[in-house]
C-alpha cells in the first residue's frame, strides 16, 4: 500500500487557511454533497469534509437505479413512495444525462401468494417473521397504487400485465413456469458517482470561496467548540475547524462520527448489499434491455439489470458492522447464481463471467429484530448539540430522494442560522444535464458544432459520459488525439483533466469513481499502469509514487472487489 504524502492540496489548504464556516458537513456521500449544494446556492458559508474519497461509501454501492420503491408500499411507507416517485420524475428532467427511463419486468409465479401475509406483517408483526412470495394479485394492487403516485409526473408509462404466452413471446428465455409478468417503468442511473460529482461541482461553482469541500479529510475529534480534522493524504497533519452548525451525513458511519465528536449515539443499523457484474452476452440479450426485478423464495427483492454492455446482479440484505470492511462473499455469489438459474434456467452462468463485484452498507436506522427487507428506507434528522454548537445527524436516506432530503436538511440549517431560502432546486438542472440535447435532432446539432478536430464519435462518447460538461473535456483535448492503446475509449488529456479538476488523490479514485474502467471489467495490471501514467504529471507523482499507487490499486481490487489484475482481471474464486 502507498503511504507517501500527496503534494499540497488546494481544497485542504482553503480550509486550513480559513478554518471556520457557518456550516460544516461531515460526510461526502450523495446526501452530504446534495446538502452542500443546497446551502451553497443560498449563499451560506459551507464546508464539507469526507474521510475517504467523495461517494466512496454507501453511495458508491448502489444498484444504479432511481426508483419510487414499489415494495415500500407493503411497508406502509406511502409518504416515502410519493416523495421518491416525485424525485425520480424530477431527476429525469434535471439530470437527463445520467438518469433515464428503465423498463422493468417482474416474473410472477403465483396468483394470490402474499395477499394475506403482507398486511399481517405490516399491521401485526411489524416486519418480524419470514416474508412470503408476492403473487399477481398483490403485485397488481401495488402497481396500481404506484401508477397513482406517478400520475402527476407524466415521465413514464403506466404498468401492464401479461399472461404466460405473451410474456414468453416478449422474453423467451424466462422460466416457462411463470404465470404472468408485470412491466412498469422506473429509471436507471448509469453513472451514480459522476452524478454526485456533478452535484458537488454545482455547489462549488455556486458558492465560490464560500463553498469548500475536501476528501480524505476525516473528522477525528472535538474540543473547545472545534472539530479536529486530519489530512490523511499528507502525513496525517491535523487542524481545528469551527462552525456555527455541524451536520453529520456520514451514512452508516453516523454513530462513529458522533463518537469522534464525543456524542454517543446508537442511531444506525445498516445492512450489507452486494452486487456482481457479469460479462455475459447471452444473459444480456435475454433481458431484452429491461431490468428483471424479482422476488426470490426468501422474500428478498433482487435484480438482473443490463448496464454498460454488462449485466449487474444484486442485491443482498445482510446485517453488517460499519466498523469493518465488507466484501461480496462466496455465499452471496452462489445466491446470485441460484437467482439467475430460477429466472433464466436455460442460461449457464459461472464465476468466469464475473468481471467486478462491489459491496456497501445501507444507512438504515437501528432496527433490532425487524427483518432487514422491512426496515424503513425513509430518513429522519436528529438535533442535538456539542459544547453549544448545534449538531444535526441524518439517519437513513436513499439515492433517489437525495435532493428532497438535502432540501429538508438545508431548511433546518437555515432556520438555525436565521437565514431564508432564496433558491429552490426542484427544477434546477444538475451539472451536465443543463441544456442537454433531449431529441435526436438536438443531439445531432450539439455534436456537429463540436466535431471539428475531434470527430463525431468522440464527441458523442463524451456527451454520453459527461453530459454538456463534455465541453470542459473538449476544451483541453488536442485535436485528433488518439485513444490510449491500453484504455480504449479514453485519452491521456481526458484522464489528466479529471485528475486536475476532481480532487483525485489515489489511482483508484479515477478507476472506480471518476470513470467506469473498473466496473466494466478487464482491469489488468497493464491498464492500471497506463491510467497511472496518464494522470501522474497532473498530480505531481514521481516514479516511486506512481508505482506505489499501482500496487495500492491492485491490492484494493483484489481484497475489496475480488478481481485479480495480475491475472487479466479474473475473478478471485471461492
N, C-alpha and C positions, 0 to 999 in steps of 0.2 A: 504494500500500500504506500501511497505517496504522502509524506508529511511536510514536504518542502513548502515554505510560505509562498503565497502569491505576491505579485507586485501590488503596491498600494492601490486600493480600490476606491474610485471616486465616490461611489454610493456610500461606503462606510465613512470616508473622510468627511462627507457632507453632514453626517450625523455626529461625528466626533467634534467637528469644529463648532457646531451649534447644537449642543446636547440637550435640547428641550423642544417640546411641541405642545400644541393643545391636546392632541390625542396620540397615544402610542398604541398601535395594533400589534399584538404578538401572535404570529401565525400567518404564513403566506400561502395557504391553500385558497381555493376559489372564494370561500366566504370572506376571509380576511382581505383578499385582494379586491373583491367587489365592494366591501365596506370602505376600503381605502379610496376607491374611485368615487363613491358617493360623497364622501366628505371632501375630497379634493375639489369636486365640482361645486361644492358650496363655499369654497374659499377658506375652508378650515386648514389650519396648520397641522398636518397629519404626517406621522411617520409609521412605517411598517417594518418589522423585523421578522425573519424566518430562520429557524435553527438549521435547516438544510437548504436545498435548492427550492425555489418557488415551485409550487404544485408538485412536490415530490412525495407527499404523504398520501393520505386518503384520496385526495383529488386526482392523483395520477393512477389510481387503481379502479377507475370507473368502468362500467360496461359500455361506455361510449354512446349512451342514449340520453335523450331529453324526453321525458315521458311524464304523463299525468299520474301514473301509478294506479292502474286499474285494480290491482289486487288490494290496495289500501281501502277500497270500498268495503271489503269484507271486515276490515278492522274498524269500520265506522268513522274513518278519517275523512269525512266529506269536505271539511274546510281545506285540508291539505290537497285533496284531489282537485278541487276547484282552483286553488291557487296554482298548482302545478300545471294544469291544463292551460290556464291563462298565461303563465310564464312560458310554457312551451310555444304557444302561438306567438307570443311577443318575440321570442328568440328566432323563430322562423323569419320574422321581418327584420329584426335588428342585427342578426348575425347570420345572414344567408350564405356567407362563405364557408361556414363550418357547421351549420345546423340546417338539415334538410328533411322533408317528409320521409318516413320509413314505413313501408308496408309490412305489416306484422301478421303472421298466421298462427293460430292456436290449433294444434291437432286435439281432437276430443274423442275419448274412447267410451264414454257412458252418457246417459241422458240425465239421470236425476241425482247422481252422486254428489254429496256435499250440501244438498238443498236444505237439509235439516241441521247437519252438524255445523255449518258455517255460522248461522245466527246463534246457535247454542254456545259456540266458542266465544263469540263476541259478547253476548249478553250475560252468560252464566259463568263460564270458566275464565273469561278474560285472557284468552291466548294460551291457557295451560292445556296440556293434553296433546295427543297426536293428531296432526292435521289429516284430512281425508281428501282424496282426489275430487276436483271440482268437475261436475258434469255439465252437459249442454245447457240445462235449464238455468243453473246458477250463473254460468258464463253469459248467457243471453241477457239475464237481468242486469249483470254488471256492465255489459257493453251498452245496453240501452241507457243506463244512468250515465255512463261515460260520454256517450254522444250528447246527452243533455248538457253536461258540463262544457262540452266542446262547442256547442252550437253558436255562441256569440263570436267565436274567433274566426270562423269561416276559413281556416287554414288547411284543414284536412277533411277527406271524405268521411261519411258515416260507415259504420261497420256493415258486414254482410256475412250471412251464414250459408254454408253449402253442405249438402249431403255427401255421402261417401263417393258416389260415382263422379260428381263434378269436382270434388276435392282432388281425387286421384288423377283426373284429367288435367288439372292445373299443375299438380305437383306429383308426378307419377312415382317418385322414389319413396314417398311417405309410406309408413306402415299401413298395409291394407286392412289391418284390424280396426282402424279408426271408424267412427260412426259419423262424424261431422268435422268440419273445420270452421273456425270463426276468423275472419280477417278484418283488421282495423288498422288505423294509422296512428303512429306516434312520430318521433323524429330521431334521426341519427345525429350524433355529434362526432364527426370523424376525426377531429384533432382537438380533444379537450384541453391538452396542455397549451396549445397555441391559442385557443380561445381565451384561456386565463391570462396568458401573456399579453394579449390584446387589451383585456380589461385593465391590466396593470399599466400598460403603455398609455392608455387613455387617461388614467389618473395622474400619471407623472406629467403628461403634457398639459392637462387642465390646471394642475396646481403649481407648476413651475418649481421654484425653490421652496415653496411651502408644502410640497408633496414629495417626501423622500422615502425610498424603500431599499432595503438591502437584504440579501440572502446570506446564508452561513454566518448568521449573527444571532445566536440564541440569547434569550433572557435567562440568566443563571442565578440571580439573587435580587434582593430588595432591602434597602436600608435608608433611613433618613429621608423617606419620601422619593427615593430614586431607584430606578430599575438598573441592575447591573447587566451590561451587555458584553459578550465575549466574541471577538473576531476569530472564528475558527480557521479562517483561511490565512491568517497571518500570525501564527505562533501563539494563539490564544490570548492576545492582548485584550484587556478589559477596560471599560469606561462606564461612567454613570450617565443615565439619561432620565430627565424628568418630564412629566406630562401632567396636565390638569385632569386627564381621564385615561385609564388603561382599558383596552378592550382585548379580551382573551378569545381568539378564534383558532385555538390550537387543535381543534377536532378531537380525535381520540386521545390526544395528549393534554386535554384541558386540565385534568386534575394534576398532572405532572407539572405543567406550567404554573398552576396556582400554588403548588407545593414550593416551587422555586421562589415564588413571591411571598412565601410564608403564610399562605392561605390554604388550610386543609379542607379539601372538598372531596366528595365521592359522587360526582355527577354522572360519570361515564361508565358504559358497559358495552363496549364495541364488540363486533363480531368480524371474523375474517372472511373476506371474499376473494377467491382465486379465479383466474382465467387461464386458458391456454389458447395460443394462436396456432392454427394449422395451415400448412401449405398443402392443400388437397383439392385439386381442380374438380374431381368428380363430386365431392361434397359441396363445393362452391356452386357448381352448376345445379345440383339438386335443390338448393334453396330457392332457385328462381329469382334471385335478387332480393328475397324477403328475409326478414328476421323470423325465425321459428321460435315462438315463445311457448314454453311447455312446462307443464307441472309434472314433476317426477312422482314416483309412487310414494315417496316420503313426504310429499306436500310442498317441497321446495320448488320455487319458480326458477327455471333455468332457460338459457337461450342459446341458439345457434345462429350466428349473425355474420353475413358476408360483409367484409370490410377490407379495403385496400388490396383486393385480389387475394385475400386470405379469409379464413373462417375463424371468428372469435367464438369460443365456447365458455360459458360461465353460468352462474357463479355459485359458489358455496356460501354457507351461512353458519360459521363455527365460532364458538366462544374463543376469545383471544386476549392476550395480555399486551397492552400497548407498550409496555416497557421492554418487550422482546421483539426481535425481528420476525417477520412472517414470510413464508415461502410456500409455493404450491407443492403439496406432498404427493407421494405415490398413490395414496388412497384417493386423493382428490382427482388425480388423473384417471384412475380406474372408474371413479364415479362419472366423470365426463364421458368416458368411452361407453359406459353402460347406457347413459342417456342417449348418445348418438345412435347406438345399435337399436334402441327402442323406437326412435323416431324414423330412422333410415336403416332398416335391418339389412338391406342388400348392399350397403356400402361398408367396406372394410376400412377401419382406421386403427393405426397403431402408433407407437411412440416415435417412429421415424418421421411422422408427419408433423410433429411438434417443432416449431421454429422459435417460440418465445413463450414464456409464462410470466405472470405477474400476480402479486397478492397485495392486499391492503386491508386496513381495519376501518370499518364503518364507524362514524362518530355517533353511535347510538347512545341514548340515555341508559343509565343503570336499570336493569330490568328483572333482577332476581330470577324467579323460576318461570317467567313468561317465555314461551318458545321464541327463538330468535326471529323467525319469519313474521311473528305477530307483534314485534316491538315497534312502537311508533317511529316513523321516519320524519315526523314533524320536529320542530325546534322550539326552544324557549330561551329567554335571556334572563340570567340571574344577576341581580345587582348586589354588590357589597362594597367594601372599601378597605384600603390598606393605608394606615397612617394618614388618614384624612383624604387620600386620593381615591376617587370613585373607581370601581372595577366592575366591568360588565363581562360576564362569562357566557359564551354561546354554548348551548347544549343541544346537539343534534344538527340537523340540516342536511340537504341533499343538493346535488348538482343542479337539477332543473330549476329550483327555486332560489338560486343564488342572488338574483337581482332583488327580488321581493324581500328576502331575508336581510340583505345588506341595507335596503332602504329602511327597514324596521330598525336595525341596529343604528343606522346613521341618525334617524329621527330621535331615538333615545339619547344619543350622544349630543345632538343639537339642543335638546331640552336641557341637559345638564350644563352645557356651555352657554345657555341663554342666547342661542342664535336661531335664526329662521332659515328654513329651506328656501333656496332661490332657484334651484334647477331640479327638474323631475326627469327620471330616466326611463319611464315606461316605453317610450318610443325613440329613445336616443340610440343611434347606430353604434355598434361596437367595432372598434378597430377597422380592419379591412372589410367590414360589412358596409361601411359608409360609401354610398354611390356604387355599390356592387352591381354589375350588369346582370339583370334577372331574366332577360329574354335572350334567345339565340341571336337575334339581330343586334341587341345592345352589346352582347359579348363579342360578336364579330367586329363591331366598330372599336370597342375598347382594345382588343388585341391588335387590330390593324394599325391603330395610331401609335403603337409601341413596338412594332415588329421590326422596324428598320435597324439593322445592326445586331439583332438578337434572334430573329427567326420566330415565326408564329408558334411553333410547337413549344419553344422555350417560354414564351410569354404566357401561353395557355397553362403550362405547367406551374409557373409562379403564381398566376392568378388563382389556380386551384389550391395552392399551398398557403398563400398569404392574403387572399382577397385583394382589395385595391392597395393594400400596403406592399404589394409586389413592386410598385413604383420605387420604393426605397431600395429594393434589391437591384432593380434595373439601373438605378442611378449610379451605382458603384461598380456595375459589371462592365468589363471591357467588351467591345463589340466582337461578336463571333467567338466568344470564349468557349473552349472545349469543355466537355464534362470530364470529371476526374475518372480515369480509367478504372480505378478500384471501386468507385461510388457512382455508378450510372444514375443520371438524373440530378446530380449535384455538381456545382463548380466550386473552385477554390474561393472565388470572390464572395459567393453566397455564404459559405460557411464562415469565412473571415468576418463578413458583415454581422452575422449572428453573434459571433464571439465578441465583437467590438461594441455591440449595442444592447445585448440582452443579458448582461451580468453573468456570463458563463465563467465559472470558477474551475470546474473539473470537466474532463472529457466526456464523462457520462451525462453531464447536463446537456451536451449537444446531441449525443446519440439517442438518449432516452426521452428527452422532453422538448428540445427545440426542433427536432426532426423525427421522422418515423423510421429512421435507419434500423434501429434495433427491433422495433415492433414487427416489421415485415420479414425479419429473419435473414439468415445468410451472413451474420455478423462474424466474419473471420478476423483473425489477428491482423492480416494484411489490410483489411478495410479499416480496422481500428487505427492502425498506424498511419494510413492515408488521411483519415479525418484529423488525427493529431497534428500531422504536418501542415494541414491546411489552416488550422487555427493558431498554431504556436506563435507565428510572428505577431498576430494581433494581440495576443495575451502576454507577450514578452517572455515566453518559455524558452529556456535553453535546452540543450540536448538531454541533460540529466532530468530536468523537469518533464520534458516530453516523454521520455522513456518511462518515468515513474507514473505518469498519467495513463499510458498504455497498459502498464502492469496492473494499475488500480482498476481500470475498466474491465480488463479480462477477469480479474478476480471477482468483481461485483457481478458480472454476468453469470459467472459460474455459481456463485453462492446464492444470489437473490433471485436469479431468473432461470437457473438450471440449464444454461446454454454454454457450450464449450467453444470459444472462438478458435482455440488452437486445434480443434478437430472439425474445422469447417462450419462452425456454428451449430453443431449437432446437439440434440437434447441429451442431457445427462440423465440416464435412465434410472429405473427403480420404481 
